[in-house]
Amino acid sequence: MTALLEMKQKLKNFFGQYEGYLVPVFKFLLSFGYFWWIRISLGMMARLADPFVIIITALLCAILPVNAIMWVGFLFILGHCYAVGIEVAGFVAVLLLLMSILALRFSGRYNLVFPMTSLSMACQIPPLLPIGCGLLGVPVAAVPAGCSVVFYYLITFIKEQGAILASDDMQIQRALKLLMDGLIKDQEMWMSLIALVGVLLLVYLIRTRSFDYAWRVAIIVGAVAYLLIMFAGGLFLGMDVEMVPLVVSAAVSVLLGFVLEFFAYGGDYTRTEHLEYEDDDYFYYVKAVPKVSISTSKRKIKKINGVSQKTEELPQLPRRGQLPPRASMGDSVHMDLGKKLEDSLKDL
């Protein structure tokens, strides 16, 4: 445990020292993964599917605000949909406009959840995002998460029906009706939307409680709630739900949630203190949970190749047992007699 705490402290110090360089790197990786997923899911327009274009665009997003990743992703989606048909691009553009006006403009900086939701679902670990947002975010993060679920299934439907939508015999009214039915009548989409938003709100509710180990309880309860919602929804709607992949994804999400809790929170409940205060108007009951921390020693090795400063020459001291030279007694007596004789001559 001590080694883990030392590693956590070193990582925090490292991130604090090089934050200006690491944040653009993380933004680049997120934007590159999101744009690459759009390329794999749609990939209808050859120019936008070029890896060089994706890399350059991801580099630009690394220096732009975080919300730019979502908006640039919208442009990629519209471009690929335009390659399928102008009616498909128009339908997607209207849907994006409605989401931006009615929902996404209220979520602000939490719009970063939009691309992260699509990536978590593409990686087959959908419970990870609601658990992570419930631990680190606020309930408003459910808005971009829910919108991202809708777009994930819409993109999947366009990919599956791309040949039909791109045919010359397809009329505009028929194409729009096909897209509307594919979006509204997709029962799996609505079930995933309810499960994701419900788990996010449940994890946030439990995490903000004051009982011990609230973060860990929220992680486990969130994963179990996701499994129950998906299983009950499958039974109620008559859908075939593969439980083994769901259980595996929930278990992986729990493990990653514990890792997130260790680095983001790490409270030591064994040293919890309950304090009480009061003033003229209120009584205050405070529960203080100290953080688990350890001080890392900073070792500095200084290599000395030679003497840095010249040593001053010290006076030569006598050796042990050797006395300094003194004047002899005869010389001192002679000096006293000569002085007395000189004084007496002056008196005469």
Beta strands, then each sheet from edge to edge (+ up, - down):
strand 1: 273-278
strand 2: 283-288
sheet 1: 1+ 2-
end
